[in-house]
Amino acid sequence: MTARKFFGTDGIRGTANTWPVTPEMAMRLGMAAATHFRKSDPRRHLVVIGKDTRLSGYMLEPALTAGFTAKGMDVVLFGPLPTPGVAMLTRSLRADLGVMISASHNSYQDNGIKLFGPDGYKLSDEAELAIEELMTHPLDEGLAAPPDLGRAQRVDDAQSRYVEIVKSTFPRKLRLSGLRVVIDCANGAAYKVAPKALYELGAEVFAIGDDPNGFNINREIGSTDTRAMVEAVHRYRADIGIALDGDADRVVMCDENGRIIDGDQLLGLIAQSWKQQGRLSKKAVVATVMSNLGLENHLKGLGVALERTQVGDRYVVARMLEKGINVGGEQSGHIVLSDFSTTGDGLLAALQVLTVMVETGKRLSEVAHVFDPAPQKLVNRKFTGADPLSRKHVQDAIAAAEKALGTKGRLLVRKSGTEPLIRVMAQAESDDLVNEAVGGILAALDRD
């Protein structure tokens, strides 16, 4: 497949106001995407735009709007809204395109843009390549005539719409009454909607990370830094802790004792619950190459197959659609439940866990740790300059580690699609094997 210039594993992402995350790029993207999605019929064409709470969102939002309106597309601005909310409302409002301005779990200095088609799904590689090609065209090409310019408006009910959709996934006969819930909103896109949804379902809610200022998104808080959630669970004597990331498409949780529940455990729990209820389609779950061997063995014991894809929730979703599977996700906390949503939704996944707690009457510590993880180690190593994976001594170290693990483990070494990092992950039957495999590769990466 042709190499992509702008799009990575999850849209376009980088340091704000540095190429490619600049106003010029955003306007070019808006114009190119409008050209790609605009149809020949005479009706008005609509794009919806949501964002998280980063300061740079104020820069990218109007630039995108200018690009879309210049090509004759109307724009509806949601303001802060979780990524899955944008996907849901793209379909609900019959929009031609949905846009989310966010760098997900990254710090405020970064930002990015994700695109959703009219069906609410992230764009295919082919569509992204077609849009990239259009982005190279002159800015004055194919502009709308003055009477045909698009209009932009900001709407006030997007958050309430999303809250109602998410609440509808919780069984109507159940309530969260009596449950003390810590919700960590990461000072991000869900800072209003997540506490509101949990409160309206009956929980006693203790919100943290719900005071964004443009700079504090994901800072020592949220799903990538769970210490604040755990501390709050202990402080408030809560029954459960829920930590979202900046755009709320992923979730990490902890039980009443502060023990962490990652995406693999959540997948195992939801798959187990849905299979018991006859709701798990195809007796299979989709995960990535990063997911723990313990999850695979747990699912096998349930009579459930595990389908693995490359890293990236868009690839998980593609496999789910291909095979007709309705549960999938990533160890990092992207949980995709296609009965309800077209992309990862941290709040929606958390409600499925709360459903199990309410239905069984058990504490989270009794239901959420469904398997013992196999020894696993993941280390991220920053790099500058050329791709270190192209160096011969690094390739030799990877080959040696694969040989040492043999059939007793798994190894994954890859470049991040969103940051200048090499990710080294090993799983095996023992910690010694894991440490040896990872250590050898890190040593090679550190050599010039």
N, C-alpha and C positions, 0 to 999 in steps of 0.2 A: 504494500500500500504506500502511496505517496506520503512523504514526511510532512507533518503539519507545522506551520510556521508559528501560529498563535495558540491554538487549542492544545491543552494538555489532557490529562486523564479526567479532569473535572472543569471544563471550560477554559477560559483565559485567566491567567493569574500571575501576579508579580508585585513588585514594590509600587505603591501608588505614586503617580506622577512621574514615573520612569517607564520608558518604553518596554513592553507594549501597553501598560495600564495608564494611558494618558487620555486627555479629552479628545485628541485627534483620532486615536484608535477607536474610542467609544463611538464617536460620530461615524467613522468609516464602517464600524461594525453594524450600527443601526441602519445605515443606508444599504449596506450589502445584504443584511438579513431581510430588510423590507423588500428589496428586489427579488430575493430568492423565494419569499413566501407570498408575495403579492400575486393575486389571481387576476384573470382577465375580466371576470364579471364586474358589473358596475357598482356593486355594494361597497360600503365603507369597510376598510380593513382595520383590524384592531390588534394592538400589542399591549400587554399588561406588564408592569415593571414593579418589582418589589426590591427591598434592600435590607441589609442589616444595619448596625448602628455606627459603622466606621465614619470618621470625619470625611474621608475621601468619597463617600457615597454622594455627598452634596456636589461633588465635581463631576462624577461619572453620570449621574442621573440626568441632568440637563443636556449633557453632550449626547447621550443616547437618544433622548427625546428629540433633539434637533435633527439627528440623522433620520429617525423614523418619520417625523412630520414633513421633512424635506422631500421624502419619497411618497407622501400622501397617505401615510398610515396614522390613524388616530391612536392616542396613547392614554392609558389609564394608569395612574400612579398610586400604588398601595401604601407607600411608606414602609416602615419596618414590619416585616412579615417573614415567617420561616420559609425556607426553600420549598418544603412540601406544600405549603399554603399557596405559593405562586403556581405550582404545578396543578393543584386542585382547581384553582380559580381560573386558570387558563382554559380548562375544559368547561367549567361551569358558566363562564361568560362567553363561551364560543369564540374565544380570541384566536387569531391566526398564529400567535407567537407569545410565549411567556419569557420574561427576562428576570433573573435574580442577580443583584449586585452584591457579591460577598466573596470573601476569601476563606469562608468556612471556619476552620479551627486555627488559622494563622493569626498573628498579632495584628494590631491596628495599622501598622505601616504598610501591610499588603492589602490588596483588594483584587477582585476578579469579577467575571461576568459568566453566568451560565444561561444557556438557552433551552427552552422547552418548545416542542412542536404543539400543534393544536390538540393533539391527543394527550398532552400532559407529560409525555416522555422526553427525556433528554435526547438531543439530536444524534443521529447516526454519524459515524466517521465520514461517510460520503457527503452528508449534508454540510458538516463542518468544513470539509475540503472545498465544497462548492462556494460556501460563504467566504472562505479565505481568498479564493481566486477573485471574487467580486470586490473584496476589500482593496485590491491593487488598482482598480479602475479609477479614472479621474473623478474628483469630488463633484464636478459639475455635470456628470453624465446622468441622463435619465431623471432629472429633477421634475417634480410635479409642477404644473402650471399654477399660478397664484390662486385661482379659485379652488384648486384641488389639494391644497396643502392640508396636512393632518391637523387635528386639534388635540390638545392635551388637557386632562382634568385630573384632579386628585380626588379620590373617593375616601369616605370615612368609615365604611362598613366592612372593609376587607377583613379586618381582624375578627370581628364578630362572626362573619361568615365562616372563617376557618375554625373558630372555636366550636361552632355548632356542628360542623362536619366531623371534627375530632370527637366530640362528645357522643355523636351518633354511633361510633364504633364500640362504645361501652355498653354492655347488656342493659336494656331498659329496666329490667326487674331488680338490678343491683344498685347499691349506693356505696360511696366511700366513707360513709359516716363512721366515726370512731377511729379513723386512721390518721395518724400524724405524718405528714408528708413534707420533706424538705425538697424544694425544687431550685436547682442552681441554673439560672438562665444565661450564664456566661457573659452577662452584660451585652447580650446580643439580640437577635431578631425576635426571640420568644419572650422578651422580658415582660410583656403585658399578657400575651395570650396563654402562656403555660400556667401561671398561677390562677388566672381567671377560670380556665377549663377545669382544673382540679378542684377549685373552690365550689364551682357550680355543680360538680358531681358529688359534693358532700364532704370532702376532706378538710381537715384542719391543716392549713397550708402555711409553711414557713419558707418564704422566698428569699434567696440570696442571689447576687449577681443580677439584680433587677434595677440597677441605677446607672445606665450607660451615660458616658460623657464624650463619646467619640474616640477616646483613647484607650479605654480599659476593657475592651472586648477581649475575652479569652485570657486576660492577665491574671495569673495565679488563681484561676477559677475555671469552671466548666469541665467538660468531659476530658480535656487533655491535662488537667491538673485537679485531681479529685480531693485534694487535701481539705479544701474549704467545705465541700459537701460532707465529708466524713466528720469534720469537726462540728458542723451544724447538726448532724444527726445525733451526735453525743450530747451536744448542748441542749437541744430541744427534746431529747429522749424520743426521737422520731422512730416510726416503724419502717421507714424506707427513705433512701436518698436517691434523687434523680438528677443527673448532671447532663445538660445539653451542651452542644458546641455553639459557635457564633451564629450559625444559620439554622440551628435546631434540626438538622437532618441526621444527626447521630446522637446516641445516648450511652452513657455508662452509669451504672447504678451501684448502690451499696445496701446491705441489709442493716438491721437494727444494731448490729455489732460493729458496723463500719467495714465489713468485708466487701471487697469490690466484686462486682458482677459485670464482666465484659460482654462484648457482642457475641462471642461464641456460646457463653452460658445462656444468654438471652435466646439465641437461636435454638439451643437444645431444649430450653424450657417451653418456648412457644410451640415448637414442633411436637413435643411430647403432649402438651395440652390439646393442641388441635387434632392430633392423631386420635387421642382418646375420645374426642367429640365427633370424629368422622369428618373433620373440616380440612385435613391436610391432603391436598391434591397430589396425585401421582406417587404418593408415599416417598417423597423426595424433598430435599432442601438444597438450595444453591448457596455456596460460600466461595471464598477465594483460596488461592494457594497459601495464604497466610494463616488460615484457620487451623486450630490445634488438632493434633491427631486424636486427642481425647474426645473431641466433638464427633469425629468420624466414627470412633468405636461406640460411643453412646448411641448415635443414631442407628448404627448397624444392629445394636441390641434391641432397638425398637422395631426393627424391620423397615428402616427408612434409609434410603440411599443418599449419599452426599455427592452432589455435582460441584466440581471446583472450576473456577474461572481465573483469569488474570485479575490483578488488583484493580479496583475501581467499581463503584456500585453500578455504573452504567453497564458494565459487562455482566454483573450479576443479574440486572434486570433483563438484559437481552437474552440470557440463558433461561430465565424464568418464563419469558414470553415464548421462546422457542419450544420449551418442553411442557408448558402448561403447569408450571409449579407456582404455588402461591406463597411460599415462605423462602426468604433468602436474605443474605446480608454479609457483613464483614466483621471481623474480630474487633475492629476499631469502634463499632457501634452503629454503623449504618444497618438498620433493619428494615427490609422492604416486605410489606404485607400487601400483595397485589389485590386482595379482595377489597382493600380500602384506598390504596394509594399507588401512584406510579413511580415513586422514588422513596428514599429513606426518610423516615419520620420518627424522630426521637420521642416525641410526646405520645404519639399513637402507639408505639412499641411499649412504652412505659404503662399505658393503660391496659395492654394485654397482660402484663405481669401483675398489675393490681387486680385484674379480673381473677387470676388464679388465686391470689391471696384471699379475696373476698369469698369466692366460691368454695374454697377448701377450709377457710377459717384458720389457716396456718400462718405463722410468721414467715417473713421472707427468707430467713436463714434456713427454714425447713424445706423450702420448695425451690429455691433459685440455684443452688449449687448442684447441678444435675450430673456432673462428671468431674473426675479428677484430671486436671490438665496434664498432658505429657510434658516433660521438661522442654522448655522453649526459651529462646533468647533472641531478642531483636535489638540491634544497635544501629543507630543512624550516625553516619560519618559525613561531615561537611567537606565539600571540595570546591576548588576554584580552578578555572582554566579548562583544559581538555578533559574528556571523559576518562576517568581512571580505569574504568572497566575494559578499556582497549589496550592497556599495558600487558605485556606478556607475563610478567611475574605475578600480576594480579590474577590473570586467567589460570596460570599454573596453580596458584594457591586455591582457587575455587575448585579446580579439578581434583586436587589432593583432598580437599574437604569432602567432596562428593564421594570419592573412593572410600574414605574412612567411614562415612556414614553408611554407605552401602544400602541394604534394604532395611536397616534399623532406624532410619530417620529421613528427614527431608531438609533440603537446603534451598534458600531463595536469596539471590543477590540481584538487586535492581536499582536503577536510578529512580528517584522520586519524580512523579509527573508534575509536581507543584512547587518543589523547593530544590536548591542545589545540594542534595543529599544522596548518599549511597545507603541503601537499606540492606542490612545483612541479617537474615533470619535463619535459625536452625532449630529443628525439632528432632528429638531422638529418645531412646529408651532410658538414657542416663544423663545426668548433668555433666559428667566428664566428657562425653562425646560432644555434647552441645558446645561447651566452653572451648574445647579443642578446635572444633570446626570454625566457630566464630572468631576466636583469637588469631588463628592463622591467617584468615582473610583480612582482618583489621590490621595486622602487622604488615601485610603486603600493601594495603591501601596507604599506610603511613610512610612507606618508602617512596622516594622520588623515582 
